[in-house]
């Protein structure tokens, strides 16, 4: 019996063992499938996340910054340069993790050197304790940066930057402009040529191991250095012009003024100044109106400075020549119910006398004797209603209406500088055209190796005749514009400023002229806006400034006085760029 039972037990299968085997097998298979599914998910659906995390641990980028290029005058003098500074920044998380706020004396010292309130400083940092970057102070000097470094406050760091510095200060502020705290140009040359001055920094991407060692360089981008901008400005003439203008604006109690000096053969602007000006190195509390480059943005009716253009146009059409005599009797006339007049009846006047006495009747009769279309075309051809070519931000085109109907009275007033508005820069180009023999050349603020090709507007002989008349204006009329040793020519202008509904009681005094008159090299335009004293005529307030600026310019350019200078036959005589 016992043997039989033992044989039955031996023939029975171990069912428990089989069940457990299948359970384990199923679990292993499930785990394997789960791992496969996870791997597939990671590889197919979410590879970027893990790659990003890996790159955060091993991928690094080292950037090399480039400093902003310099702005130079035509002789290489620096007008804008970048100087090394440092920026103070904080890592709030590090500050909080190291309980750095307990270092009261160190924080007080930091606040003192930065001229900040310590409570406001610390509260700004701990406002977002998990933030990793907060500016504390931008553009601090290297000396201050070294002091801050010695404080050794956990979470306070320094970063190298650069700051723009303007050695010429307020003298060239309107031309050069300035940058913001991030070194981006926002006014003047700094803005116009921001891309050229900025350059592009270099970059190197590499991988590092757990110990911080470079194990693979992935890419290298070389830095593209910035370019310097060389202006046509001569800082010596710029300084002279600013000194004389600032003195005149103060002496005549004017609200503002502008002076422009230009080379008549190349169109290069040798000086462009305004008063009042501002210090670009410290613009705190500077009124916005002081930052405006009035020489290119402001418009005015040019008054009698337009009379030479009226006479030249009449000679160009053929209704007059240099020897023509104009009868201005009885000294006034009515045109469409409006009156045009001279202060007194001057009777018969030569062309030169019309300019010397600044006769409204003389110019009005000349322009009314020629076709309206020819007159207006010449005013447009010399550049009124268009920009001068400098490319400066904010330059105005002036106001010269292109309408079909012009009344006789409007044409008459146009002849002596009303019914249009222009900028000092546009007036400069007109007189440069007269000075170089009748060729309109684009004006430029950049130094030129090759002068731009101009457009012939007037004949060389007629412009030479007109220049002789302009010399007579200085010799016999605007004597305050005379220069010892040099023959010069020019024209005064005094215009009443327009207001809503008519004209007010404020004036603009002007003088535009050229020298040396037998072979002009330079044009100078002076505008004195709203002189407040008893003197307000252009011959009183602007002509003396012209005289001193032109004399200094002749000396800077080494142009010998007339008695010492010999003009070769045909040398630039009545020339210009055809």
Secondary structure as a PSIPRED ss2 file (coil, helix, strand):
# PSIPRED VFORMAT (PSIPRED V4.0)

   1 X C   1.000  0.000  0.000
   2 X H   0.000  1.000  0.000
   3 X H   0.000  1.000  0.000
   4 X H   0.000  1.000  0.000
   5 X H   0.000  1.000  0.000
   6 X H   0.000  1.000  0.000
   7 X H   0.000  1.000  0.000
   8 X H   0.000  1.000  0.000
   9 X H   0.000  1.000  0.000
  10 X H   0.000  1.000  0.000
  11 X H   0.000  1.000  0.000
  12 X C   1.000  0.000  0.000
  13 X C   1.000  0.000  0.000
  14 X C   1.000  0.000  0.000
  15 X H   0.000  1.000  0.000
  16 X H   0.000  1.000  0.000
  17 X H   0.000  1.000  0.000
  18 X H   0.000  1.000  0.000
  19 X H   0.000  1.000  0.000
  20 X H   0.000  1.000  0.000
  21 X H   0.000  1.000  0.000
  22 X H   0.000  1.000  0.000
  23 X H   0.000  1.000  0.000
  24 X H   0.000  1.000  0.000
  25 X H   0.000  1.000  0.000
  26 X H   0.000  1.000  0.000
  27 X H   0.000  1.000  0.000
  28 X H   0.000  1.000  0.000
  29 X H   0.000  1.000  0.000
  30 X H   0.000  1.000  0.000
  31 X H   0.000  1.000  0.000
  32 X H   0.000  1.000  0.000
  33 X H   0.000  1.000  0.000
  34 X H   0.000  1.000  0.000
  35 X H   0.000  1.000  0.000
  36 X H   0.000  1.000  0.000
  37 X H   0.000  1.000  0.000
  38 X H   0.000  1.000  0.000
  39 X H   0.000  1.000  0.000
  40 X H   0.000  1.000  0.000
  41 X H   0.000  1.000  0.000
  42 X H   0.000  1.000  0.000
  43 X H   0.000  1.000  0.000
  44 X H   0.000  1.000  0.000
  45 X H   0.000  1.000  0.000
  46 X C   1.000  0.000  0.000
  47 X H   0.000  1.000  0.000
  48 X H   0.000  1.000  0.000
  49 X H   0.000  1.000  0.000
  50 X H   0.000  1.000  0.000
  51 X H   0.000  1.000  0.000
  52 X H   0.000  1.000  0.000
  53 X H   0.000  1.000  0.000
  54 X H   0.000  1.000  0.000
  55 X H   0.000  1.000  0.000
  56 X H   0.000  1.000  0.000
  57 X H   0.000  1.000  0.000
  58 X H   0.000  1.000  0.000
  59 X E   0.000  0.000  1.000
  60 X E   0.000  0.000  1.000
  61 X E   0.000  0.000  1.000
  62 X E   0.000  0.000  1.000
  63 X E   0.000  0.000  1.000
  64 X E   0.000  0.000  1.000
  65 X C   1.000  0.000  0.000
  66 X C   1.000  0.000  0.000
  67 X C   1.000  0.000  0.000
  68 X C   1.000  0.000  0.000
  69 X C   1.000  0.000  0.000
  70 X C   1.000  0.000  0.000
  71 X E   0.000  0.000  1.000
  72 X E   0.000  0.000  1.000
  73 X C   1.000  0.000  0.000
  74 X C   1.000  0.000  0.000
  75 X C   1.000  0.000  0.000
  76 X C   1.000  0.000  0.000
  77 X C   1.000  0.000  0.000
  78 X E   0.000  0.000  1.000
  79 X E   0.000  0.000  1.000
  80 X E   0.000  0.000  1.000
  81 X E   0.000  0.000  1.000
  82 X E   0.000  0.000  1.000
  83 X E   0.000  0.000  1.000
  84 X E   0.000  0.000  1.000
  85 X E   0.000  0.000  1.000
  86 X E   0.000  0.000  1.000
  87 X E   0.000  0.000  1.000
  88 X E   0.000  0.000  1.000
  89 X E   0.000  0.000  1.000
  90 X E   0.000  0.000  1.000
  91 X C   1.000  0.000  0.000
  92 X H   0.000  1.000  0.000
  93 X H   0.000  1.000  0.000
  94 X H   0.000  1.000  0.000
  95 X H   0.000  1.000  0.000
  96 X H   0.000  1.000  0.000
  97 X H   0.000  1.000  0.000
  98 X C   1.000  0.000  0.000
  99 X C   1.000  0.000  0.000
 100 X H   0.000  1.000  0.000
 101 X H   0.000  1.000  0.000
 102 X H   0.000  1.000  0.000
 103 X C   1.000  0.000  0.000
 104 X H   0.000  1.000  0.000
 105 X H   0.000  1.000  0.000
 106 X H   0.000  1.000  0.000
 107 X H   0.000  1.000  0.000
 108 X H   0.000  1.000  0.000
 109 X H   0.000  1.000  0.000
 110 X H   0.000  1.000  0.000
 111 X H   0.000  1.000  0.000
 112 X H   0.000  1.000  0.000
 113 X H   0.000  1.000  0.000
 114 X C   1.000  0.000  0.000
 115 X C   1.000  0.000  0.000
 116 X C   1.000  0.000  0.000
 117 X C   1.000  0.000  0.000
 118 X H   0.000  1.000  0.000
 119 X H   0.000  1.000  0.000
 120 X H   0.000  1.000  0.000
 121 X H   0.000  1.000  0.000
 122 X H   0.000  1.000  0.000
 123 X H   0.000  1.000  0.000
 124 X H   0.000  1.000  0.000
 125 X H   0.000  1.000  0.000
 126 X H   0.000  1.000  0.000
 127 X C   1.000  0.000  0.000
 128 X C   1.000  0.000  0.000
 129 X C   1.000  0.000  0.000
 130 X C   1.000  0.000  0.000
 131 X C   1.000  0.000  0.000
 132 X C   1.000  0.000  0.000
 133 X C   1.000  0.000  0.000
 134 X E   0.000  0.000  1.000
 135 X E   0.000  0.000  1.000
 136 X E   0.000  0.000  1.000
 137 X E   0.000  0.000  1.000
 138 X E   0.000  0.000  1.000
 139 X E   0.000  0.000  1.000
 140 X E   0.000  0.000  1.000
 141 X C   1.000  0.000  0.000
 142 X H   0.000  1.000  0.000
 143 X H   0.000  1.000  0.000
 144 X H   0.000  1.000  0.000
 145 X H   0.000  1.000  0.000
 146 X H   0.000  1.000  0.000
 147 X H   0.000  1.000  0.000
 148 X H   0.000  1.000  0.000
 149 X H   0.000  1.000  0.000
 150 X H   0.000  1.000  0.000
 151 X H   0.000  1.000  0.000
 152 X C   1.000  0.000  0.000
 153 X C   1.000  0.000  0.000
 154 X C   1.000  0.000  0.000
 155 X C   1.000  0.000  0.000
 156 X E   0.000  0.000  1.000
 157 X E   0.000  0.000  1.000
 158 X E   0.000  0.000  1.000
 159 X E   0.000  0.000  1.000
 160 X E   0.000  0.000  1.000
 161 X E   0.000  0.000  1.000
 162 X E   0.000  0.000  1.000
 163 X E   0.000  0.000  1.000
 164 X E   0.000  0.000  1.000
 165 X E   0.000  0.000  1.000
 166 X C   1.000  0.000  0.000
 167 X C   1.000  0.000  0.000
 168 X C   1.000  0.000  0.000
 169 X H   0.000  1.000  0.000
 170 X H   0.000  1.000  0.000
 171 X H   0.000  1.000  0.000
 172 X C   1.000  0.000  0.000
 173 X H   0.000  1.000  0.000
 174 X H   0.000  1.000  0.000
 175 X H   0.000  1.000  0.000
 176 X H   0.000  1.000  0.000
 177 X C   1.000  0.000  0.000
 178 X E   0.000  0.000  1.000
 179 X E   0.000  0.000  1.000
 180 X C   1.000  0.000  0.000
 181 X C   1.000  0.000  0.000
 182 X C   1.000  0.000  0.000
 183 X C   1.000  0.000  0.000
 184 X C   1.000  0.000  0.000
 185 X E   0.000  0.000  1.000
 186 X E   0.000  0.000  1.000
 187 X E   0.000  0.000  1.000
 188 X H   0.000  1.000  0.000
 189 X H   0.000  1.000  0.000
 190 X H   0.000  1.000  0.000
 191 X H   0.000  1.000  0.000
 192 X H   0.000  1.000  0.000
 193 X C   1.000  0.000  0.000
 194 X H   0.000  1.000  0.000
 195 X H   0.000  1.000  0.000
 196 X H   0.000  1.000  0.000
 197 X H   0.000  1.000  0.000
 198 X H   0.000  1.000  0.000
 199 X C   1.000  0.000  0.000
 200 X E   0.000  0.000  1.000
 201 X C   1.000  0.000  0.000
 202 X E   0.000  0.000  1.000
 203 X E   0.000  0.000  1.000
 204 X E   0.000  0.000  1.000
 205 X E   0.000  0.000  1.000
 206 X E   0.000  0.000  1.000
 207 X E   0.000  0.000  1.000
 208 X E   0.000  0.000  1.000
 209 X C   1.000  0.000  0.000
 210 X C   1.000  0.000  0.000
 211 X C   1.000  0.000  0.000
 212 X C   1.000  0.000  0.000
 213 X C   1.000  0.000  0.000
 214 X E   0.000  0.000  1.000
 215 X E   0.000  0.000  1.000
 216 X E   0.000  0.000  1.000
 217 X E   0.000  0.000  1.000
 218 X E   0.000  0.000  1.000
 219 X E   0.000  0.000  1.000
 220 X E   0.000  0.000  1.000
 221 X E   0.000  0.000  1.000
 222 X C   1.000  0.000  0.000
 223 X C   1.000  0.000  0.000
 224 X E   0.000  0.000  1.000
 225 X C   1.000  0.000  0.000
 226 X C   1.000  0.000  0.000
 227 X C   1.000  0.000  0.000
 228 X C   1.000  0.000  0.000
 229 X E   0.000  0.000  1.000
 230 X E   0.000  0.000  1.000
 231 X E   0.000  0.000  1.000
 232 X C   1.000  0.000  0.000
 233 X C   1.000  0.000  0.000
 234 X C   1.000  0.000  0.000
 235 X H   0.000  1.000  0.000
 236 X H   0.000  1.000  0.000
 237 X H   0.000  1.000  0.000
 238 X H   0.000  1.000  0.000
 239 X H   0.000  1.000  0.000
 240 X H   0.000  1.000  0.000
 241 X H   0.000  1.000  0.000
 242 X H   0.000  1.000  0.000
 243 X H   0.000  1.000  0.000
 244 X H   0.000  1.000  0.000
 245 X H   0.000  1.000  0.000
 246 X H   0.000  1.000  0.000
 247 X H   0.000  1.000  0.000
 248 X H   0.000  1.000  0.000
 249 X H   0.000  1.000  0.000
 250 X H   0.000  1.000  0.000
 251 X H   0.000  1.000  0.000
 252 X C   1.000  0.000  0.000
 253 X C   1.000  0.000  0.000
 254 X C   1.000  0.000  0.000
 255 X C   1.000  0.000  0.000
 256 X E   0.000  0.000  1.000
 257 X E   0.000  0.000  1.000
 258 X E   0.000  0.000  1.000
 259 X E   0.000  0.000  1.000
 260 X E   0.000  0.000  1.000
 261 X E   0.000  0.000  1.000
 262 X E   0.000  0.000  1.000
 263 X E   0.000  0.000  1.000
 264 X C   1.000  0.000  0.000
 265 X C   1.000  0.000  0.000
 266 X C   1.000  0.000  0.000
 267 X C   1.000  0.000  0.000
 268 X E   0.000  0.000  1.000
 269 X E   0.000  0.000  1.000
 270 X E   0.000  0.000  1.000
 271 X E   0.000  0.000  1.000
 272 X E   0.000  0.000  1.000
 273 X E   0.000  0.000  1.000
 274 X E   0.000  0.000  1.000
 275 X E   0.000  0.000  1.000
 276 X C   1.000  0.000  0.000
 277 X C   1.000  0.000  0.000
 278 X C   1.000  0.000  0.000
 279 X C   1.000  0.000  0.000
 280 X C   1.000  0.000  0.000
 281 X C   1.000  0.000  0.000
 282 X C   1.000  0.000  0.000
 283 X C   1.000  0.000  0.000
 284 X C   1.000  0.000  0.000
 285 X C   1.000  0.000  0.000
 286 X C   1.000  0.000  0.000
 287 X C   1.000  0.000  0.000
 288 X H   0.000  1.000  0.000
 289 X H   0.000  1.000  0.000
 290 X H   0.000  1.000  0.000
 291 X H   0.000  1.000  0.000
 292 X C   1.000  0.000  0.000
 293 X C   1.000  0.000  0.000
 294 X H   0.000  1.000  0.000
 295 X H   0.000  1.000  0.000
 296 X H   0.000  1.000  0.000
 297 X H   0.000  1.000  0.000
 298 X C   1.000  0.000  0.000
 299 X C   1.000  0.000  0.000
 300 X E   0.000  0.000  1.000
 301 X C   1.000  0.000  0.000
 302 X C   1.000  0.000  0.000
 303 X H   0.000  1.000  0.000
 304 X H   0.000  1.000  0.000
 305 X H   0.000  1.000  0.000
 306 X H   0.000  1.000  0.000
 307 X H   0.000  1.000  0.000
 308 X H   0.000  1.000  0.000
 309 X H   0.000  1.000  0.000
 310 X H   0.000  1.000  0.000
 311 X H   0.000  1.000  0.000
 312 X H   0.000  1.000  0.000
 313 X H   0.000  1.000  0.000
 314 X H   0.000  1.000  0.000
 315 X H   0.000  1.000  0.000
 316 X H   0.000  1.000  0.000
 317 X H   0.000  1.000  0.000
 318 X C   1.000  0.000  0.000
 319 X C   1.000  0.000  0.000
 320 X C   1.000  0.000  0.000
 321 X C   1.000  0.000  0.000
 322 X C   1.000  0.000  0.000
 323 X C   1.000  0.000  0.000
 324 X C   1.000  0.000  0.000
 325 X E   0.000  0.000  1.000
 326 X E   0.000  0.000  1.000
 327 X E   0.000  0.000  1.000
 328 X C   1.000  0.000  0.000
 329 X C   1.000  0.000  0.000
 330 X C   1.000  0.000  0.000
 331 X C   1.000  0.000  0.000
 332 X E   0.000  0.000  1.000
 333 X E   0.000  0.000  1.000
 334 X E   0.000  0.000  1.000
 335 X E   0.000  0.000  1.000
 336 X C   1.000  0.000  0.000
 337 X C   1.000  0.000  0.000
 338 X E   0.000  0.000  1.000
 339 X E   0.000  0.000  1.000
 340 X E   0.000  0.000  1.000
 341 X E   0.000  0.000  1.000
 342 X C   1.000  0.000  0.000
 343 X C   1.000  0.000  0.000
 344 X C   1.000  0.000  0.000
 345 X C   1.000  0.000  0.000
 346 X C   1.000  0.000  0.000
 347 X C   1.000  0.000  0.000
 348 X E   0.000  0.000  1.000
 349 X E   0.000  0.000  1.000
 350 X E   0.000  0.000  1.000
 351 X H   0.000  1.000  0.000
 352 X H   0.000  1.000  0.000
 353 X H   0.000  1.000  0.000
 354 X H   0.000  1.000  0.000
 355 X H   0.000  1.000  0.000
 356 X H   0.000  1.000  0.000
 357 X C   1.000  0.000  0.000
 358 X C   1.000  0.000  0.000
 359 X C   1.000  0.000  0.000
 360 X H   0.000  1.000  0.000
 361 X H   0.000  1.000  0.000
 362 X H   0.000  1.000  0.000
 363 X H   0.000  1.000  0.000
 364 X H   0.000  1.000  0.000
 365 X H   0.000  1.000  0.000
 366 X H   0.000  1.000  0.000
 367 X H   0.000  1.000  0.000
 368 X C   1.000  0.000  0.000
 369 X C   1.000  0.000  0.000
 370 X C   1.000  0.000  0.000
 371 X C   1.000  0.000  0.000
 372 X H   0.000  1.000  0.000
 373 X H   0.000  1.000  0.000
 374 X H   0.000  1.000  0.000
 375 X H   0.000  1.000  0.000
 376 X H   0.000  1.000  0.000
 377 X H   0.000  1.000  0.000
 378 X H   0.000  1.000  0.000
 379 X H   0.000  1.000  0.000
 380 X H   0.000  1.000  0.000
 381 X H   0.000  1.000  0.000
 382 X C   1.000  0.000  0.000
 383 X C   1.000  0.000  0.000
 384 X C   1.000  0.000  0.000
 385 X C   1.000  0.000  0.000
 386 X C   1.000  0.000  0.000
 387 X C   1.000  0.000  0.000
 388 X C   1.000  0.000  0.000
 389 X C   1.000  0.000  0.000
 390 X C   1.000  0.000  0.000
 391 X C   1.000  0.000  0.000
 392 X C   1.000  0.000  0.000
 393 X C   1.000  0.000  0.000
 394 X C   1.000  0.000  0.000
 395 X C   1.000  0.000  0.000
 396 X C   1.000  0.000  0.000
 397 X C   1.000  0.000  0.000
 398 X C   1.000  0.000  0.000
 399 X E   0.000  0.000  1.000
 400 X C   1.000  0.000  0.000
 401 X C   1.000  0.000  0.000
 402 X C   1.000  0.000  0.000
 403 X C   1.000  0.000  0.000
 404 X C   1.000  0.000  0.000
 405 X C   1.000  0.000  0.000
 406 X C   1.000  0.000  0.000
 407 X C   1.000  0.000  0.000
 408 X H   0.000  1.000  0.000
 409 X H   0.000  1.000  0.000
 410 X H   0.000  1.000  0.000
 411 X H   0.000  1.000  0.000
 412 X H   0.000  1.000  0.000
 413 X H   0.000  1.000  0.000
 414 X H   0.000  1.000  0.000
 415 X H   0.000  1.000  0.000
 416 X C   1.000  0.000  0.000
 417 X C   1.000  0.000  0.000
 418 X C   1.000  0.000  0.000
 419 X C   1.000  0.000  0.000
 420 X C   1.000  0.000  0.000
 421 X E   0.000  0.000  1.000
 422 X E   0.000  0.000  1.000
 423 X C   1.000  0.000  0.000
 424 X H   0.000  1.000  0.000
 425 X H   0.000  1.000  0.000
 426 X H   0.000  1.000  0.000
 427 X H   0.000  1.000  0.000
 428 X H   0.000  1.000  0.000
 429 X H   0.000  1.000  0.000
 430 X H   0.000  1.000  0.000
 431 X H   0.000  1.000  0.000
 432 X H   0.000  1.000  0.000
 433 X H   0.000  1.000  0.000
 434 X H   0.000  1.000  0.000
 435 X H   0.000  1.000  0.000
 436 X C   1.000  0.000  0.000
 437 X C   1.000  0.000  0.000
 438 X C   1.000  0.000  0.000
 439 X E   0.000  0.000  1.000
 440 X E   0.000  0.000  1.000
 441 X C   1.000  0.000  0.000
 442 X C   1.000  0.000  0.000
 443 X C   1.000  0.000  0.000
 444 X E   0.000  0.000  1.000
 445 X C   1.000  0.000  0.000
 446 X E   0.000  0.000  1.000
 447 X C   1.000  0.000  0.000
 448 X C   1.000  0.000  0.000
 449 X C   1.000  0.000  0.000
 450 X C   1.000  0.000  0.000
 451 X C   1.000  0.000  0.000
 452 X C   1.000  0.000  0.000
 453 X C   1.000  0.000  0.000
 454 X C   1.000  0.000  0.000
 455 X E   0.000  0.000  1.000
 456 X E   0.000  0.000  1.000
 457 X C   1.000  0.000  0.000
 458 X C   1.000  0.000  0.000
 459 X C   1.000  0.000  0.000
 460 X H   0.000  1.000  0.000
 461 X H   0.000  1.000  0.000
 462 X H   0.000  1.000  0.000
 463 X H   0.000  1.000  0.000
 464 X H   0.000  1.000  0.000
 465 X H   0.000  1.000  0.000
 466 X H   0.000  1.000  0.000
 467 X H   0.000  1.000  0.000
 468 X H   0.000  1.000  0.000
 469 X H   0.000  1.000  0.000
 470 X H   0.000  1.000  0.000
 471 X H   0.000  1.000  0.000
 472 X H   0.000  1.000  0.000
 473 X H   0.000  1.000  0.000
 474 X H   0.000  1.000  0.000
 475 X H   0.000  1.000  0.000
 476 X H   0.000  1.000  0.000
 477 X C   1.000  0.000  0.000
 478 X C   1.000  0.000  0.000
 479 X H   0.000  1.000  0.000
 480 X H   0.000  1.000  0.000
 481 X H   0.000  1.000  0.000
 482 X C   1.000  0.000  0.000
 483 X E   0.000  0.000  1.000
 484 X C   1.000  0.000  0.000
 485 X C   1.000  0.000  0.000
 486 X E   0.000  0.000  1.000
 487 X C   1.000  0.000  0.000
 488 X E   0.000  0.000  1.000
 489 X E   0.000  0.000  1.000
 490 X E   0.000  0.000  1.000
 491 X E   0.000  0.000  1.000
 492 X E   0.000  0.000  1.000
 493 X E   0.000  0.000  1.000
 494 X E   0.000  0.000  1.000
 495 X E   0.000  0.000  1.000
 496 X E   0.000  0.000  1.000
 497 X E   0.000  0.000  1.000
 498 X E   0.000  0.000  1.000
 499 X E   0.000  0.000  1.000
 500 X C   1.000  0.000  0.000
 501 X C   1.000  0.000  0.000
 502 X E   0.000  0.000  1.000
 503 X E   0.000  0.000  1.000
 504 X E   0.000  0.000  1.000
 505 X E   0.000  0.000  1.000
 506 X E   0.000  0.000  1.000
 507 X E   0.000  0.000  1.000
 508 X E   0.000  0.000  1.000
 509 X E   0.000  0.000  1.000
 510 X E   0.000  0.000  1.000
 511 X E   0.000  0.000  1.000
 512 X E   0.000  0.000  1.000
 513 X E   0.000  0.000  1.000
 514 X E   0.000  0.000  1.000
 515 X E   0.000  0.000  1.000
 516 X C   1.000  0.000  0.000
 517 X C   1.000  0.000  0.000
 518 X C   1.000  0.000  0.000
 519 X C   1.000  0.000  0.000
 520 X C   1.000  0.000  0.000
 521 X C   1.000  0.000  0.000
 522 X E   0.000  0.000  1.000
 523 X E   0.000  0.000  1.000
 524 X E   0.000  0.000  1.000
 525 X E   0.000  0.000  1.000
 526 X E   0.000  0.000  1.000
 527 X E   0.000  0.000  1.000
 528 X E   0.000  0.000  1.000
 529 X E   0.000  0.000  1.000
 530 X C   1.000  0.000  0.000
 531 X C   1.000  0.000  0.000
 532 X C   1.000  0.000  0.000
 533 X C   1.000  0.000  0.000
 534 X C   1.000  0.000  0.000
 535 X C   1.000  0.000  0.000
 536 X C   1.000  0.000  0.000
 537 X C   1.000  0.000  0.000
 538 X H   0.000  1.000  0.000
 539 X H   0.000  1.000  0.000
 540 X H   0.000  1.000  0.000
 541 X H   0.000  1.000  0.000
 542 X C   1.000  0.000  0.000
 543 X H   0.000  1.000  0.000
 544 X H   0.000  1.000  0.000
 545 X H   0.000  1.000  0.000
 546 X H   0.000  1.000  0.000
 547 X H   0.000  1.000  0.000
 548 X H   0.000  1.000  0.000
 549 X H   0.000  1.000  0.000
 550 X H   0.000  1.000  0.000
 551 X H   0.000  1.000  0.000
 552 X H   0.000  1.000  0.000
 553 X H   0.000  1.000  0.000
 554 X H   0.000  1.000  0.000
 555 X H   0.000  1.000  0.000
 556 X H   0.000  1.000  0.000
 557 X C   1.000  0.000  0.000
 558 X C   1.000  0.000  0.000
 559 X C   1.000  0.000  0.000
 560 X C   1.000  0.000  0.000
 561 X C   1.000  0.000  0.000
 562 X H   0.000  1.000  0.000
 563 X H   0.000  1.000  0.000
 564 X H   0.000  1.000  0.000
 565 X C   1.000  0.000  0.000
 566 X C   1.000  0.000  0.000
 567 X C   1.000  0.000  0.000
 568 X C   1.000  0.000  0.000
 569 X C   1.000  0.000  0.000
 570 X C   1.000  0.000  0.000
 571 X C   1.000  0.000  0.000
 572 X C   1.000  0.000  0.000
 573 X C   1.000  0.000  0.000
 574 X C   1.000  0.000  0.000
 575 X C   1.000  0.000  0.000
 576 X C   1.000  0.000  0.000
 577 X C   1.000  0.000  0.000
 578 X C   1.000  0.000  0.000
